[in-house]
Amino acid sequence: MKNRLRVLRAERAWSQAVLAERLEVSRQTVNAIETGRYDPSLPLAFKIAELFGATIEAIFEPDR
Amino acid sequence: MIEEDRPTWWDHVKAHSGTEADRRNQYRFLAWTFLWAVVFLAATLLLRNGIEAPWSWAVAIVPIVLAIGPLASYVRFLRQADELIRMIQLEALAFGFAAGVVFATGYQLLERAGAPVIATGDTVVAMMVGFLVGQLMAIRRYR
């Protein structure tokens, strides 16, 4: 699954560590999501969407 | 400007530990495991030195009961773990379990074919090795 997490994080000048802390996950989780190696759970996807004030669809896009 | 903070290999090794809560839970699990191992070793030595019933039964049962500690602390760690850490652990557990089953069933055939007879407890070693290999593979996959 593709996502805009890295771009959204960069717009706010947050490091992966800062984003991880805000999402209450490990930095490795943030890195794995950003690189597309790991798809977050639905609760975490909602948390990410809420944090960035966007919908899940605006952040995540399924592979076609 | 996107901050470049791609983790190093050492960060990946540390990825086992996850969040601060994960680290606390892992230390708790390791402490329980260490305690269990010491008691298991002591019980083995006592039983080898010919301790007699009924004490031999008591000595044998203590490490079995104490094994609840590592088990419960690992389940707690898994339930509370960061979701990527949990995924890595689950994949490693699946790999370890499969390694144990394959070793236990496969070696039976090898023994019949002429391989040296080994203790059934050696399956545990295969499971542990499988678990460690599974962890390394999962960490590599999600890095």
N, CA and C atoms of all chains as a GROMACS GRO file, in nm:
protein
  621
    1MET      N    1   0.084  -0.120   0.000
    1MET     CA    2   0.000   0.000   0.000
    1MET      C    3   0.088   0.126   0.000
    2LYS      N    4   0.057   0.218  -0.089
    2LYS     CA    5   0.134   0.344  -0.094
    2LYS      C    6   0.077   0.440   0.010
    3ASN      N    7   0.160   0.535   0.052
    3ASN     CA    8   0.108   0.635   0.146
    3ASN      C    9   0.186   0.765   0.136
    4ARG      N   10   0.128   0.871   0.192
    4ARG     CA   11   0.189   1.004   0.187
    4ARG      C   12   0.248   1.043   0.323
    5LEU      N   13   0.276   0.946   0.404
    5LEU     CA   14   0.320   0.973   0.540
    5LEU      C   15   0.449   1.054   0.546
    6ARG      N   16   0.544   1.018   0.462
    6ARG     CA   17   0.673   1.088   0.463
    6ARG      C   18   0.656   1.236   0.425
    7VAL      N   19   0.570   1.258   0.325
    7VAL     CA   20   0.546   1.396   0.279
    7VAL      C   21   0.477   1.476   0.389
    8LEU      N   22   0.374   1.416   0.448
    8LEU     CA   23   0.299   1.486   0.553
    8LEU      C   24   0.389   1.516   0.673
    9ARG      N   25   0.474   1.422   0.704
    9ARG     CA   26   0.567   1.441   0.817
    9ARG      C   27   0.667   1.552   0.786
   10ALA      N   28   0.715   1.551   0.661
   10ALA     CA   29   0.813   1.653   0.620
   10ALA      C   30   0.752   1.792   0.622
   11GLU      N   31   0.624   1.802   0.583
   11GLU     CA   32   0.556   1.933   0.584
   11GLU      C   33   0.554   1.993   0.724
   12ARG      N   34   0.554   1.907   0.822
   12ARG     CA   35   0.551   1.954   0.962
   12ARG      C   36   0.690   1.954   1.026
   13ALA      N   37   0.788   1.915   0.948
   13ALA     CA   38   0.928   1.907   0.994
   13ALA      C   39   0.942   1.818   1.117
   14TRP      N   40   0.868   1.710   1.114
   14TRP     CA   41   0.879   1.613   1.224
   14TRP      C   42   0.978   1.504   1.185
   15SER      N   43   1.053   1.458   1.280
   15SER     CA   44   1.139   1.341   1.256
   15SER      C   45   1.052   1.216   1.272
   16GLN      N   46   1.105   1.104   1.231
   16GLN     CA   47   1.030   0.978   1.249
   16GLN      C   48   1.008   0.952   1.398
   17ALA      N   49   1.107   0.990   1.477
   17ALA     CA   50   1.096   0.968   1.622
   17ALA      C   51   0.981   1.050   1.682
   18VAL      N   52   0.969   1.175   1.635
   18VAL     CA   53   0.861   1.262   1.686
   18VAL      C   54   0.725   1.204   1.645
   19LEU      N   55   0.714   1.165   1.519
   19LEU     CA   56   0.588   1.108   1.472
   19LEU      C   57   0.555   0.979   1.548
   20ALA      N   58   0.657   0.898   1.569
   20ALA     CA   59   0.637   0.772   1.642
   20ALA      C   60   0.585   0.800   1.784
   21GLU      N   61   0.643   0.902   1.846
   21GLU     CA   62   0.601   0.937   1.982
   21GLU      C   63   0.455   0.983   1.983
   22ARG      N   64   0.418   1.064   1.884
   22ARG     CA   65   0.280   1.113   1.877
   22ARG      C   66   0.180   1.001   1.849
   23LEU      N   67   0.226   0.902   1.775
   23LEU     CA   68   0.137   0.789   1.741
   23LEU      C   69   0.147   0.676   1.844
   24GLU      N   70   0.240   0.692   1.938
   24GLU     CA   71   0.264   0.590   2.041
   24GLU      C   72   0.302   0.455   1.981
   25VAL      N   73   0.390   0.461   1.881
   25VAL     CA   74   0.446   0.339   1.822
   25VAL      C   75   0.597   0.354   1.817
   26SER      N   76   0.667   0.250   1.775
   26SER     CA   77   0.813   0.260   1.764
   26SER      C   78   0.851   0.333   1.636
   27ARG      N   79   0.973   0.387   1.635
   27ARG     CA   80   1.020   0.455   1.515
   27ARG      C   81   1.031   0.358   1.399
   28GLN      N   82   1.060   0.233   1.430
   28GLN     CA   83   1.070   0.131   1.325
   28GLN      C   84   0.936   0.112   1.256
   29THR      N   85   0.828   0.125   1.332
   29THR     CA   86   0.695   0.110   1.274
   29THR      C   87   0.670   0.223   1.173
   30VAL      N   88   0.704   0.345   1.215
   30VAL     CA   89   0.686   0.460   1.125
   30VAL      C   90   0.770   0.441   0.998
   31ASN      N   91   0.895   0.400   1.018
   31ASN     CA   92   0.983   0.379   0.902
   31ASN      C   93   0.928   0.271   0.808
   32ALA      N   94   0.881   0.161   0.866
   32ALA     CA   95   0.829   0.051   0.784
   32ALA      C   96   0.703   0.092   0.708
   33ILE      N   97   0.621   0.176   0.770
   33ILE     CA   98   0.499   0.224   0.700
   33ILE      C   99   0.540   0.317   0.586
   34GLU      N  100   0.630   0.409   0.617
   34GLU     CA  101   0.673   0.506   0.514
   34GLU      C  102   0.735   0.438   0.392
   35THR      N  103   0.810   0.334   0.417
   35THR     CA  104   0.877   0.265   0.305
   35THR      C  105   0.784   0.164   0.237
   36GLY      N  106   0.663   0.152   0.290
   36GLY     CA  107   0.564   0.062   0.228
   36GLY      C  108   0.586  -0.085   0.259
   37ARG      N  109   0.672  -0.112   0.356
   37ARG     CA  110   0.700  -0.252   0.388
   37ARG      C  111   0.599  -0.308   0.488
   38TYR      N  112   0.530  -0.218   0.554
   38TYR     CA  113   0.432  -0.263   0.654
   38TYR      C  114   0.307  -0.177   0.643
   39ASP      N  115   0.192  -0.244   0.637
   39ASP     CA  116   0.064  -0.172   0.634
   39ASP      C  117   0.011  -0.163   0.777
   40PRO      N  118  -0.022  -0.042   0.821
   40PRO     CA  119  -0.067  -0.027   0.960
   40PRO      C  120  -0.202  -0.093   0.985
   41SER      N  121  -0.228  -0.122   1.110
   41SER     CA  122  -0.360  -0.173   1.147
   41SER      C  123  -0.462  -0.062   1.125
   42LEU      N  124  -0.589  -0.098   1.123
   42LEU     CA  125  -0.694   0.003   1.103
   42LEU      C  126  -0.694   0.108   1.215
   43PRO      N  127  -0.682   0.065   1.344
   43PRO     CA  128  -0.678   0.168   1.450
   43PRO      C  129  -0.560   0.265   1.432
   44LEU      N  130  -0.445   0.213   1.390
   44LEU     CA  131  -0.330   0.303   1.371
   44LEU      C  132  -0.352   0.393   1.250
   45ALA      N  133  -0.413   0.339   1.145
   45ALA     CA  134  -0.443   0.421   1.026
   45ALA      C  135  -0.536   0.536   1.064
   46PHE      N  136  -0.636   0.508   1.148
   46PHE     CA  137  -0.727   0.613   1.194
   46PHE      C  138  -0.652   0.717   1.278
   47LYS      N  139  -0.560   0.669   1.359
   47LYS     CA  140  -0.482   0.758   1.444
   47LYS      C  141  -0.395   0.851   1.359
   48ILE      N  142  -0.336   0.794   1.254
   48ILE     CA  143  -0.252   0.873   1.163
   48ILE      C  144  -0.338   0.979   1.094
   49ALA      N  145  -0.454   0.934   1.045
   49ALA     CA  146  -0.544   1.026   0.975
   49ALA      C  147  -0.587   1.140   1.067
   50GLU      N  148  -0.618   1.108   1.190
   50GLU     CA  149  -0.662   1.209   1.286
   50GLU      C  150  -0.549   1.307   1.316
   51LEU      N  151  -0.429   1.252   1.331
   51LEU     CA  152  -0.313   1.338   1.363
   51LEU      C  153  -0.287   1.439   1.253
   52PHE      N  154  -0.303   1.397   1.128
   52PHE     CA  155  -0.275   1.486   1.015
   52PHE      C  156  -0.402   1.559   0.967
   53GLY      N  157  -0.513   1.535   1.034
   53GLY     CA  158  -0.638   1.604   0.998
   53GLY      C  159  -0.684   1.569   0.858
   54ALA      N  160  -0.667   1.444   0.820
   54ALA     CA  161  -0.707   1.401   0.686
   54ALA      C  162  -0.783   1.269   0.696
   55THR      N  163  -0.839   1.227   0.584
   55THR     CA  164  -0.905   1.096   0.583
   55THR      C  165  -0.801   0.987   0.555
   56ILE      N  166  -0.836   0.865   0.586
   56ILE     CA  167  -0.745   0.754   0.558
   56ILE      C  168  -0.716   0.745   0.409
   57GLU      N  169  -0.820   0.765   0.328
   57GLU     CA  170  -0.802   0.756   0.182
   57GLU      C  171  -0.708   0.864   0.129
   58ALA      N  172  -0.703   0.977   0.199
   58ALA     CA  173  -0.616   1.086   0.154
   58ALA      C  174  -0.469   1.056   0.184
   59ILE      N  175  -0.447   0.964   0.275
   59ILE     CA  176  -0.308   0.930   0.314
   59ILE      C  177  -0.263   0.798   0.253
   60PHE      N  178  -0.354   0.702   0.254
   60PHE     CA  179  -0.317   0.568   0.205
   60PHE      C  180  -0.388   0.538   0.073
   61GLU      N  181  -0.314   0.470  -0.011
   61GLU     CA  182  -0.369   0.435  -0.142
   61GLU      C  183  -0.332   0.289  -0.172
   62PRO      N  184  -0.432   0.208  -0.207
   62PRO     CA  185  -0.399   0.067  -0.233
   62PRO      C  186  -0.314   0.050  -0.359
   63ASP      N  187  -0.232  -0.053  -0.360
   63ASP     CA  188  -0.152  -0.085  -0.479
   63ASP      C  189  -0.247  -0.133  -0.589
   64ARG      N  190  -0.224  -0.086  -0.708
   64ARG     CA  191  -0.311  -0.129  -0.818
   64ARG      C  192  -0.233  -0.213  -0.918
   65MET      N  193   1.216   2.026   0.382
   65MET     CA  194   1.328   1.930   0.370
   65MET      C  195   1.298   1.807   0.456
   66ILE      N  196   1.299   1.691   0.395
   66ILE     CA  197   1.270   1.570   0.470
   66ILE      C  198   1.393   1.526   0.547
   67GLU      N  199   1.374   1.507   0.673
   67GLU     CA  200   1.487   1.464   0.756
   67GLU      C  201   1.525   1.321   0.719
   68GLU      N  202   1.652   1.300   0.695
   68GLU     CA  203   1.698   1.166   0.658
   68GLU      C  204   1.734   1.089   0.784
   69ASP      N  205   1.646   1.004   0.826
   69ASP     CA  206   1.677   0.929   0.948
   69ASP      C  207   1.650   0.780   0.927
   70ARG      N  208   1.699   0.734   0.813
   70ARG     CA  209   1.688   0.591   0.787
   70ARG      C  210   1.771   0.516   0.889
   71PRO      N  211   1.713   0.416   0.955
   71PRO     CA  212   1.784   0.350   1.064
   71PRO      C  213   1.908   0.273   1.018
   72THR      N  214   2.003   0.264   1.109
   72THR     CA  215   2.124   0.186   1.084
   72THR      C  216   2.095   0.040   1.118
   73TRP      N  217   2.196  -0.046   1.096
   73TRP     CA  218   2.179  -0.188   1.130
   73TRP      C  219   2.156  -0.204   1.280
   74TRP      N  220   2.228  -0.122   1.356
   74TRP     CA  221   2.212  -0.131   1.502
   74TRP      C  222   2.070  -0.093   1.544
   75ASP      N  223   2.013   0.005   1.473
   75ASP     CA  224   1.874   0.043   1.500
   75ASP      C  225   1.781  -0.075   1.475
   76HIS      N  226   1.815  -0.153   1.370
   76HIS     CA  227   1.731  -0.269   1.340
   76HIS      C  228   1.743  -0.375   1.448
   77VAL      N  229   1.865  -0.387   1.502
   77VAL     CA  230   1.882  -0.482   1.612
   77VAL      C  231   1.797  -0.434   1.730
   78LYS      N  232   1.801  -0.303   1.753
   78LYS     CA  233   1.723  -0.246   1.863
   78LYS      C  234   1.573  -0.250   1.836
   79ALA      N  235   1.538  -0.274   1.708
   79ALA     CA  236   1.396  -0.277   1.670
   79ALA      C  237   1.320  -0.384   1.748
   80HIS      N  238   1.394  -0.483   1.797
   80HIS     CA  239   1.332  -0.584   1.882
   80HIS      C  240   1.264  -0.519   2.001
   81SER      N  241   1.326  -0.413   2.048
   81SER     CA  242   1.282  -0.358   2.175
   81SER      C  243   1.163  -0.264   2.161
   82GLY      N  244   1.139  -0.207   2.043
   82GLY     CA  245   1.020  -0.124   2.020
   82GLY      C  246   1.014  -0.001   2.107
   83THR      N  247   0.898   0.020   2.169
   83THR     CA  248   0.877   0.139   2.252
   83THR      C  249   0.934   0.116   2.392
   84GLU      N  250   0.926   0.222   2.472
   84GLU     CA  251   0.975   0.213   2.612
   84GLU      C  252   0.899   0.104   2.688
   85ALA      N  253   0.768   0.097   2.666
   85ALA     CA  254   0.685  -0.006   2.732
   85ALA      C  255   0.727  -0.146   2.688
   86ASP      N  256   0.759  -0.159   2.560
   86ASP     CA  257   0.805  -0.289   2.508
   86ASP      C  258   0.935  -0.330   2.576
   87ARG      N  259   1.025  -0.232   2.591
   87ARG     CA  260   1.154  -0.263   2.655
   87ARG      C  261   1.132  -0.310   2.799
   88ARG      N  262   1.045  -0.242   2.870
   88ARG     CA  263   1.015  -0.282   3.010
   88ARG      C  264   0.962  -0.424   3.014
   89ASN      N  265   0.868  -0.454   2.923
   89ASN     CA  266   0.808  -0.588   2.919
   89ASN      C  267   0.911  -0.694   2.880
   90GLN      N  268   1.003  -0.657   2.791
   90GLN     CA  269   1.107  -0.753   2.751
   90GLN      C  270   1.204  -0.780   2.865
   91TYR      N  271   1.239  -0.675   2.940
   91TYR     CA  272   1.329  -0.695   3.056
   91TYR      C  273   1.262  -0.786   3.158
   92ARG      N  274   1.131  -0.764   3.177
   92ARG     CA  275   1.056  -0.847   3.272
   92ARG      C  276   1.059  -0.994   3.227
   93PHE      N  277   1.036  -1.014   3.097
   93PHE     CA  278   1.038  -1.150   3.041
   93PHE      C  279   1.176  -1.212   3.058
   94LEU      N  280   1.281  -1.136   3.027
   94LEU     CA  281   1.418  -1.188   3.039
   94LEU      C  282   1.451  -1.222   3.184
   95ALA      N  283   1.406  -1.138   3.277
   95ALA     CA  284   1.433  -1.165   3.419
   95ALA      C  285   1.366  -1.296   3.462
   96TRP      N  286   1.241  -1.315   3.420
   96TRP     CA  287   1.168  -1.439   3.452
   96TRP      C  288   1.237  -1.561   3.389
   97THR      N  289   1.279  -1.542   3.263
   97THR     CA  290   1.345  -1.652   3.192
   97THR      C  291   1.475  -1.690   3.261
   98PHE      N  292   1.551  -1.590   3.304
   98PHE     CA  293   1.678  -1.615   3.374
   98PHE      C  294   1.653  -1.689   3.505
   99LEU      N  295   1.553  -1.644   3.578
   99LEU     CA  296   1.519  -1.709   3.706
   99LEU      C  297   1.479  -1.855   3.681
  100TRP      N  298   1.394  -1.875   3.579
  100TRP     CA  299   1.350  -2.011   3.546
  100TRP      C  300   1.469  -2.099   3.507
  101ALA      N  301   1.561  -2.045   3.426
  101ALA     CA  302   1.678  -2.121   3.381
  101ALA      C  303   1.766  -2.163   3.499
  102VAL      N  304   1.784  -2.071   3.593
  102VAL     CA  305   1.866  -2.103   3.712
  102VAL      C  306   1.801  -2.215   3.792
  103VAL      N  307   1.671  -2.202   3.814
  103VAL     CA  308   1.598  -2.304   3.892
  103VAL      C  309   1.597  -2.438   3.817
  104PHE      N  310   1.579  -2.432   3.685
  104PHE     CA  311   1.580  -2.554   3.603
  104PHE      C  312   1.714  -2.626   3.614
  105LEU      N  313   1.821  -2.546   3.605
  105LEU     CA  314   1.956  -2.602   3.615
  105LEU      C  315   1.979  -2.664   3.753
  106ALA      N  316   1.937  -2.593   3.857
  106ALA     CA  317   1.953  -2.642   3.994
  106ALA      C  318   1.874  -2.772   4.013
  107ALA      N  319   1.751  -2.775   3.960
  107ALA     CA  320   1.668  -2.895   3.972
  107ALA      C  321   1.732  -3.013   3.899
  108THR      N  322   1.788  -2.986   3.780
  108THR     CA  323   1.854  -3.092   3.703
  108THR      C  324   1.972  -3.150   3.781
  109LEU      N  325   2.052  -3.062   3.839
  109LEU     CA  326   2.168  -3.107   3.917
  109LEU      C  327   2.125  -3.189   4.039
  110LEU      N  328   2.022  -3.141   4.109
  110LEU     CA  329   1.973  -3.213   4.227
  110LEU      C  330   1.921  -3.352   4.190
  111LEU      N  331   1.846  -3.359   4.080
  111LEU     CA  332   1.789  -3.489   4.039
  111LEU      C  333   1.899  -3.584   3.989
  112ARG      N  334   2.003  -3.527   3.927
  112ARG     CA  335   2.114  -3.612   3.882
  112ARG      C  336   2.193  -3.667   4.001
  113ASN      N  337   2.192  -3.592   4.111
  113ASN     CA  338   2.267  -3.635   4.228
  113ASN      C  339   2.186  -3.731   4.316
  114GLY      N  340   2.078  -3.781   4.262
  114GLY     CA  341   2.006  -3.889   4.328
  114GLY      C  342   1.918  -3.849   4.444
  115ILE      N  343   1.862  -3.729   4.439
  115ILE     CA  344   1.765  -3.691   4.543
  115ILE      C  345   1.645  -3.787   4.536
  116GLU      N  346   1.593  -3.825   4.651
  116GLU     CA  347   1.490  -3.931   4.651
  116GLU      C  348   1.349  -3.877   4.672
  117ALA      N  349   1.252  -3.961   4.634
  117ALA     CA  350   1.110  -3.926   4.653
  117ALA      C  351   1.083  -3.915   4.804
  118PRO      N  352   0.996  -3.827   4.847
  118PRO     CA  353   0.909  -3.742   4.766
  118PRO      C  354   0.975  -3.612   4.721
  119TRP      N  355   1.097  -3.585   4.772
  119TRP     CA  356   1.161  -3.456   4.739
  119TRP      C  357   1.190  -3.444   4.590
  120SER      N  358   1.221  -3.556   4.526
  120SER     CA  359   1.251  -3.551   4.382
  120SER      C  360   1.130  -3.497   4.304
  121TRP      N  361   1.009  -3.534   4.349
  121TRP     CA  362   0.888  -3.484   4.283
  121TRP      C  363   0.876  -3.333   4.301
  122ALA      N  364   0.901  -3.290   4.423
  122ALA     CA  365   0.892  -3.146   4.450
  122ALA      C  366   0.994  -3.068   4.367
  123VAL      N  367   1.116  -3.121   4.362
  123VAL     CA  368   1.224  -3.055   4.286
  123VAL      C  369   1.188  -3.049   4.137
  124ALA      N  370   1.127  -3.155   4.085
  124ALA     CA  371   1.091  -3.160   3.943
  124ALA      C  372   0.975  -3.064   3.911
  125ILE      N  373   0.886  -3.048   4.007
  125ILE     CA  374   0.766  -2.967   3.981
  125ILE      C  375   0.794  -2.817   3.989
  126VAL      N  376   0.890  -2.777   4.074
  126VAL     CA  377   0.915  -2.634   4.093
  126VAL      C  378   0.943  -2.560   3.961
  127PRO      N  379   1.038  -2.607   3.877
  127PRO     CA  380   1.061  -2.532   3.751
  127PRO      C  381   0.941  -2.534   3.656
  128ILE      N  382   0.862  -2.642   3.664
  128ILE     CA  383   0.743  -2.649   3.577
  128ILE      C  384   0.645  -2.538   3.616
  129VAL      N  385   0.624  -2.524   3.747
  129VAL     CA  386   0.532  -2.420   3.796
  129VAL      C  387   0.590  -2.281   3.766
  130LEU      N  388   0.721  -2.269   3.787
  130LEU     CA  389   0.787  -2.140   3.767
  130LEU      C  390   0.783  -2.096   3.620
  131ALA      N  391   0.765  -2.191   3.529
  131ALA     CA  392   0.761  -2.158   3.386
  131ALA      C  393   0.641  -2.069   3.352
  132ILE      N  394   0.544  -2.062   3.444
  132ILE     CA  395   0.430  -1.972   3.423
  132ILE      C  396   0.480  -1.827   3.414
  133GLY      N  397   0.586  -1.796   3.488
  133GLY     CA  398   0.642  -1.659   3.489
  133GLY      C  399   0.684  -1.612   3.350
  134PRO      N  400   0.780  -1.681   3.286
  134PRO     CA  401   0.819  -1.639   3.151
  134PRO      C  402   0.703  -1.642   3.051
  135LEU      N  403   0.618  -1.744   3.064
  135LEU     CA  404   0.505  -1.756   2.970
  135LEU      C  405   0.412  -1.636   2.982
  136ALA      N  406   0.372  -1.607   3.107
  136ALA     CA  407   0.278  -1.496   3.129
  136ALA      C  408   0.341  -1.363   3.089
  137SER      N  409   0.470  -1.344   3.120
  137SER     CA  410   0.534  -1.216   3.087
  137SER      C  411   0.551  -1.201   2.936
  138TYR      N  412   0.571  -1.314   2.865
  138TYR     CA  413   0.584  -1.304   2.719
  138TYR      C  414   0.448  -1.271   2.656
  139VAL      N  415   0.344  -1.335   2.707
  139VAL     CA  416   0.209  -1.307   2.654
  139VAL      C  417   0.173  -1.160   2.678
  140ARG      N  418   0.210  -1.112   2.795
  140ARG     CA  419   0.183  -0.971   2.828
  140ARG      C  420   0.260  -0.879   2.732
  141PHE      N  421   0.387  -0.913   2.709
  141PHE     CA  422   0.469  -0.836   2.615
  141PHE      C  423   0.405  -0.834   2.477
  142LEU      N  424   0.361  -0.953   2.432
  142LEU     CA  425   0.302  -0.964   2.299
  142LEU      C  426   0.172  -0.884   2.288
  143ARG      N  427   0.090  -0.890   2.391
  143ARG     CA  428  -0.039  -0.820   2.389
  143ARG      C  429  -0.022  -0.668   2.388
  144GLN      N  430   0.080  -0.621   2.460
  144GLN     CA  431   0.098  -0.476   2.473
  144GLN      C  432   0.197  -0.419   2.372
  145ALA      N  433   0.256  -0.508   2.291
  145ALA     CA  434   0.366  -0.465   2.204
  145ALA      C  435   0.320  -0.371   2.093
  146ASP      N  436   0.414  -0.288   2.054
  146ASP     CA  437   0.401  -0.206   1.934
  146ASP      C  438   0.361  -0.300   1.818
  147GLU      N  439   0.272  -0.256   1.728
  147GLU     CA  440   0.216  -0.352   1.632
  147GLU      C  441   0.318  -0.412   1.536
  148LEU      N  442   0.423  -0.339   1.502
  148LEU     CA  443   0.525  -0.398   1.414
  148LEU      C  444   0.606  -0.503   1.491
  149ILE      N  445   0.637  -0.472   1.615
  149ILE     CA  446   0.711  -0.566   1.699
  149ILE      C  447   0.629  -0.695   1.714
  150ARG      N  448   0.497  -0.678   1.734
  150ARG     CA  449   0.410  -0.794   1.749
  150ARG      C  450   0.411  -0.879   1.622
  151MET      N  451   0.407  -0.811   1.508
  151MET     CA  452   0.409  -0.883   1.380
  151MET      C  453   0.539  -0.963   1.366
  152ILE      N  454   0.652  -0.898   1.402
  152ILE     CA  455   0.782  -0.965   1.393
  152ILE      C  456   0.785  -1.087   1.486
  153GLN      N  457   0.734  -1.069   1.608
  153GLN     CA  458   0.733  -1.178   1.704
  153GLN      C  459   0.644  -1.293   1.657
  154LEU      N  460   0.528  -1.260   1.601
  154LEU     CA  461   0.436  -1.365   1.554
  154LEU      C  462   0.496  -1.443   1.438
  155GLU      N  463   0.562  -1.373   1.348
  155GLU     CA  464   0.627  -1.443   1.236
  155GLU      C  465   0.739  -1.533   1.286
  156ALA      N  466   0.813  -1.483   1.386
  156ALA     CA  467   0.922  -1.563   1.443
  156ALA      C  468   0.867  -1.685   1.516
  157LEU      N  469   0.755  -1.667   1.588
  157LEU     CA  470   0.692  -1.780   1.657
  157LEU      C  471   0.645  -1.886   1.557
  158ALA      N  472   0.585  -1.840   1.448
  158ALA     CA  473   0.538  -1.933   1.344
  158ALA      C  474   0.655  -2.009   1.285
  159PHE      N  475   0.764  -1.939   1.260
  159PHE     CA  476   0.884  -2.000   1.203
  159PHE      C  477   0.943  -2.102   1.300
  160GLY      N  478   0.949  -2.062   1.428
  160GLY     CA  479   1.005  -2.150   1.532
  160GLY      C  480   0.920  -2.276   1.549
  161PHE      N  481   0.788  -2.258   1.550
  161PHE     CA  482   0.698  -2.372   1.565
  161PHE      C  483   0.714  -2.468   1.447
  162ALA      N  484   0.715  -2.410   1.326
  162ALA     CA  485   0.731  -2.493   1.205
  162ALA      C  486   0.865  -2.567   1.208
  163ALA      N  487   0.971  -2.497   1.250
  163ALA     CA  488   1.104  -2.560   1.256
  163ALA      C  489   1.101  -2.678   1.352
  164GLY      N  490   1.032  -2.663   1.467
  164GLY     CA  491   1.021  -2.770   1.565
  164GLY      C  492   0.947  -2.891   1.509
  165VAL      N  493   0.835  -2.863   1.442
  165VAL     CA  494   0.754  -2.972   1.385
  165VAL      C  495   0.831  -3.045   1.275
  166VAL      N  496   0.893  -2.968   1.187
  166VAL     CA  497   0.968  -3.028   1.076
  166VAL      C  498   1.084  -3.110   1.132
  167PHE      N  499   1.154  -3.055   1.233
  167PHE     CA  500   1.267  -3.126   1.291
  167PHE      C  501   1.220  -3.256   1.358
  168ALA      N  502   1.114  -3.244   1.439
  168ALA     CA  503   1.066  -3.361   1.515
  168ALA      C  504   1.019  -3.472   1.423
  169THR      N  505   0.944  -3.436   1.320
  169THR     CA  506   0.892  -3.539   1.229
  169THR      C  507   0.998  -3.585   1.131
  170GLY      N  508   1.076  -3.490   1.081
  170GLY     CA  509   1.177  -3.524   0.981
  170GLY      C  510   1.289  -3.608   1.038
  171TYR      N  511   1.329  -3.577   1.163
  171TYR     CA  512   1.442  -3.652   1.219
  171TYR      C  513   1.405  -3.796   1.251
  172GLN      N  514   1.275  -3.817   1.278
  172GLN     CA  515   1.229  -3.956   1.299
  172GLN      C  516   1.263  -4.043   1.179
  173LEU      N  517   1.236  -3.986   1.061
  173LEU     CA  518   1.267  -4.059   0.937
  173LEU      C  519   1.416  -4.078   0.921
  174LEU      N  520   1.493  -3.973   0.954
  174LEU     CA  521   1.639  -3.983   0.942
  174LEU      C  522   1.695  -4.089   1.037
  175GLU      N  523   1.636  -4.097   1.158
  175GLU     CA  524   1.680  -4.199   1.254
  175GLU      C  525   1.657  -4.339   1.197
  176ARG      N  526   1.540  -4.357   1.134
  176ARG     CA  527   1.509  -4.488   1.073
  176ARG      C  528   1.602  -4.518   0.956
  177ALA      N  529   1.649  -4.410   0.894
  177ALA     CA  530   1.742  -4.429   0.781
  177ALA      C  531   1.885  -4.453   0.829
  178GLY      N  532   1.907  -4.438   0.962
  178GLY     CA  533   2.041  -4.466   1.013
  178GLY      C  534   2.111  -4.352   1.084
  179ALA      N  535   2.046  -4.236   1.095
  179ALA     CA  536   2.107  -4.122   1.166
  179ALA      C  537   2.112  -4.153   1.315
  180PRO      N  538   2.208  -4.092   1.389
  180PRO     CA  539   2.216  -4.120   1.533
  180PRO      C  540   2.089  -4.079   1.608
  181VAL      N  541   2.054  -4.160   1.709
  181VAL     CA  542   1.933  -4.132   1.788
  181VAL      C  543   1.961  -4.013   1.879
  182ILE      N  544   1.868  -3.919   1.882
  182ILE     CA  545   1.885  -3.801   1.968
  182ILE      C  546   1.768  -3.792   2.065
  183ALA      N  547   1.786  -3.708   2.168
  183ALA     CA  548   1.681  -3.690   2.269
  183ALA      C  549   1.566  -3.610   2.210
  184THR      N  550   1.445  -3.643   2.252
  184THR     CA  551   1.328  -3.570   2.201
  184THR      C  552   1.334  -3.422   2.242
  185GLY      N  553   1.402  -3.395   2.353
  185GLY     CA  554   1.416  -3.257   2.399
  185GLY      C  555   1.493  -3.169   2.303
  186ASP      N  556   1.568  -3.231   2.211
  186ASP     CA  557   1.644  -3.154   2.113
  186ASP      C  558   1.553  -3.077   2.018
  187THR      N  559   1.426  -3.116   2.012
  187THR     CA  560   1.329  -3.042   1.930
  187THR      C  561   1.320  -2.896   1.977
  188VAL      N  562   1.335  -2.879   2.109
  188VAL     CA  563   1.329  -2.744   2.166
  188VAL      C  564   1.440  -2.657   2.107
  189VAL      N  565   1.557  -2.718   2.090
  189VAL     CA  566   1.669  -2.643   2.031
  189VAL      C  567   1.634  -2.599   1.889
  190ALA      N  568   1.574  -2.691   1.812
  190ALA     CA  569   1.534  -2.657   1.675
  190ALA      C  570   1.432  -2.544   1.676
  191MET      N  571   1.340  -2.548   1.773
  191MET     CA  572   1.239  -2.441   1.782
  191MET      C  573   1.302  -2.307   1.815
  192MET      N  574   1.397  -2.309   1.908
  192MET     CA  575   1.463  -2.185   1.947
  192MET      C  576   1.544  -2.127   1.832
  193VAL      N  577   1.615  -2.214   1.761
  193VAL     CA  578   1.694  -2.168   1.645
  193VAL      C  579   1.598  -2.112   1.539
  194GLY      N  580   1.490  -2.186   1.516
  194GLY     CA  581   1.390  -2.140   1.419
  194GLY      C  582   1.331  -2.006   1.458
  195PHE      N  583   1.306  -1.987   1.587
  195PHE     CA  584   1.250  -1.861   1.638
  195PHE      C  585   1.347  -1.746   1.612
  196LEU      N  586   1.475  -1.769   1.641
  196LEU     CA  587   1.577  -1.664   1.621
  196LEU      C  588   1.594  -1.631   1.473
  197VAL      N  589   1.598  -1.736   1.390
  197VAL     CA  590   1.612  -1.714   1.245
  197VAL      C  591   1.488  -1.639   1.193
  198GLY      N  592   1.371  -1.679   1.241
  198GLY     CA  593   1.246  -1.614   1.201
  198GLY      C  594   1.245  -1.466   1.240
  199GLN      N  595   1.299  -1.437   1.357
  199GLN     CA  596   1.305  -1.297   1.403
  199GLN      C  597   1.396  -1.215   1.310
  200LEU      N  598   1.512  -1.271   1.279
  200LEU     CA  599   1.606  -1.199   1.192
  200LEU      C  600   1.545  -1.175   1.054
  201MET      N  601   1.474  -1.278   1.003
  201MET     CA  602   1.413  -1.264   0.870
  201MET      C  603   1.304  -1.157   0.872
  202ALA      N  604   1.223  -1.158   0.978
  202ALA     CA  605   1.113  -1.060   0.987
  202ALA      C  606   1.167  -0.918   1.004
  203ILE      N  607   1.271  -0.904   1.086
  203ILE     CA  608   1.332  -0.771   1.106
  203ILE      C  609   1.384  -0.720   0.973
  204ARG      N  610   1.448  -0.808   0.899
  204ARG     CA  611   1.503  -0.770   0.768
  204ARG      C  612   1.392  -0.730   0.672
  205ARG      N  613   1.282  -0.805   0.676
  205ARG     CA  614   1.171  -0.776   0.584
  205ARG      C  615   1.110  -0.638   0.609
  206TYR      N  616   1.096  -0.602   0.737
  206TYR     CA  617   1.027  -0.476   0.769
  206TYR      C  618   1.121  -0.359   0.793
  207ARG      N  619   1.251  -0.377   0.769
  207ARG     CA  620   1.343  -0.267   0.801
  207ARG      C  621   1.331  -0.152   0.701
   0.00000   0.00000   0.00000
